[in-house]
Amino acid sequence: MLDDVQKELVSSIAKAHEVLKRDLGKLRAGRANPSLLDGIRVDYYGTMTPLGQMAHVNVPEPRLITVKPWDKTQVKPVEKALRESDLNLNPQTDGDLIRIPLPPLTEERRKEFVKIARRYGEECKVTIRKARHEALDMLNEIDAEGGAGGDDVDRAKKKTEETVSDAVKTVDGIIGQKEKDIMEV
């Protein structure tokens, strides 16, 4: 029973870390990254479809992303979706290939991205703390029902705190690395 609580906590923490990494992947650092376009959806014959499911996204140069729709009739809708996204992109169509040049980031924009990265990190920490709270509640419930000895429950609580502490340190490391990438000119 106590092991199940620990496994559930570790699973929740792993999910929080994955969400953080996915969110940070959408933040633009100094170089182009295909995951920058992950959130873009295109009207594909009446269905909003993720760009990655209808086109080949490539990074031939550090400051250039190319998008080549598999269906050549979808070049205009893809270009429209890229323009209307909140990423401030300026796509250029060249036949059936769409080029997206990424201008260098200004110092002000870099600092703004660092703030966004820190906010994502804080949201991840809140999720981890919520998982800790739920785990401790379950352990208290097990203790109250007599499902395990008091010493075992205390050890499980201590292990829960250690796991959460390590998870928060991991979040700080991930955010620190992303900040370094963003500020790198």
C-alpha positions in Angstrom: 0.0 0.0 0.0 2.8 2.4 0.9 4.7 1.5 -2.2 1.6 2.3 -4.3 1.5 5.8 -2.9 5.2 6.3 -3.7 4.8 4.9 -7.3 1.8 7.3 -7.9 3.9 10.2 -6.6 6.8 9.4 -8.9 4.4 9.0 -11.8 2.9 12.4 -11.2 6.3 14.0 -10.9 7.4 12.4 -14.2 4.3 13.7 -15.9 5.0 17.2 -14.5 8.6 17.1 -15.8 7.4 16.0 -19.3 4.9 18.9 -19.5 7.6 21.3 -18.4 10.0 20.0 -21.1 7.3 20.2 -23.8 6.4 23.8 -22.8 10.0 24.8 -22.7 10.5 23.2 -26.2 8.0 25.7 -27.6 10.1 28.6 -26.2 12.5 30.0 -28.8 16.1 30.0 -27.8 18.8 31.3 -30.1 18.5 28.6 -32.8 15.6 27.1 -34.7 13.8 24.1 -33.3 11.0 22.1 -35.0 9.2 21.8 -31.7 8.6 25.6 -31.9 5.7 24.7 -34.3 4.2 21.9 -32.2 1.2 24.0 -31.1 0.2 25.2 -34.6 -3.0 23.6 -36.0 -4.1 24.0 -39.7 -7.6 23.8 -41.1 -7.2 20.6 -43.1 -10.5 20.0 -45.0 -12.5 21.3 -42.1 -10.5 19.6 -39.3 -8.0 21.4 -37.2 -4.9 19.2 -37.6 -1.5 19.6 -35.9 1.1 20.8 -38.4 3.4 17.9 -37.7 0.8 15.4 -38.9 0.3 17.0 -42.4 3.8 18.4 -43.3 7.5 17.7 -43.0 9.2 20.2 -40.6 12.9 20.6 -41.1 15.7 22.8 -39.7 18.3 23.1 -42.5 20.1 26.1 -40.9 20.3 27.4 -37.3 18.0 30.3 -38.1 15.6 28.7 -40.6 12.7 26.3 -40.4 11.2 24.7 -43.5 7.8 23.3 -43.8 6.8 21.1 -46.7 3.1 20.0 -46.7 2.5 16.5 -48.0 -0.6 17.7 -49.8 0.5 20.5 -52.1 -3.0 22.0 -52.1 -2.5 22.8 -48.4 0.5 25.2 -48.8 -1.7 28.3 -48.4 -3.7 27.1 -45.3 -0.4 26.1 -43.7 1.1 29.5 -44.5 -2.0 31.2 -43.1 -1.9 29.2 -39.9 1.8 30.1 -39.4 1.1 33.8 -40.0 -1.8 33.8 -37.6 0.0 32.0 -34.8 1.1 34.0 -31.8 4.8 33.2 -32.6 5.2 36.3 -34.8 6.5 34.3 -37.7 6.9 35.6 -41.2 6.7 32.5 -43.5 7.8 32.8 -47.2 6.3 30.4 -49.7 8.6 29.0 -52.4 6.5 26.7 -54.6 5.5 23.9 -52.3 8.1 24.7 -49.6 7.5 27.2 -46.8 10.6 28.9 -45.4 10.4 30.5 -41.9 13.4 32.7 -41.2 13.9 33.3 -37.5 15.5 36.7 -36.8 18.0 36.9 -33.9 16.4 37.7 -30.6 16.8 41.1 -29.0 18.1 41.3 -25.4 14.6 42.5 -24.3 12.9 39.5 -26.0 15.4 37.1 -24.4 14.7 38.4 -20.9 10.9 38.0 -21.6 11.5 34.4 -22.6 13.5 33.8 -19.4 10.5 35.1 -17.4 8.2 32.8 -19.3 10.6 29.8 -18.7 10.6 30.6 -14.9 6.8 30.8 -14.9 6.7 27.3 -16.5 9.1 26.1 -13.9 7.0 27.5 -11.1 3.8 25.9 -12.5 5.7 22.6 -12.6 6.7 23.0 -8.9 3.1 23.8 -8.0 2.0 20.5 -9.7 4.8 18.6 -7.8 3.7 20.1 -4.5 0.1 19.2 -5.2 1.2 15.6 -5.9 3.1 15.6 -2.5 0.0 16.9 -0.7 -2.1 14.1 -2.2 0.6 11.5 -1.3 0.8 12.7 2.3 -3.0 12.7 2.5 -3.1 9.1 1.3 -0.4 8.2 3.9 -2.3 9.8 6.7 -5.4 7.9 5.6 -3.5 4.6 5.6 -2.2 5.5 9.1 -5.6 6.4 10.4 -7.2 3.2 9.1 -4.3 1.1 10.5 -3.3 -0.2 7.1 0.4 0.1 8.1 2.5 0.7 11.2 3.2 4.3 12.4 6.9 3.9 11.8 6.4 2.6 8.3 4.1 5.6 7.5 6.7 8.0 8.9 9.4 6.5 6.8 7.1 6.7 3.7 6.4 10.4 4.5 10.2 11.1 4.8 10.8 9.3 1.5 8.0 11.4 -0.1 9.6 14.6 1.0 13.0 13.5 -0.3 11.4 12.5 -3.7 9.7 15.9 -3.9 12.9 17.7 -3.0 14.8 15.9 -5.7 12.1 16.6 -8.2 12.2 20.4 -7.4 16.0 20.4 -7.9 15.5 18.7 -11.3 13.0 21.4 -12.3 15.6 24.1 -11.2 18.2 22.4 -13.3 16.0 22.2 -16.4 15.0 25.9 -16.0 18.7 26.9 -15.5 19.7 25.1 -18.7 16.9 26.7 -20.7 17.8 30.1 -19.4 21.4 29.5 -20.4 20.2 28.5 -23.9 18.0 31.5 -24.2 20.6 34.1 -23.1 23.3 32.6 -25.3 23.9 34.9 -28.2 
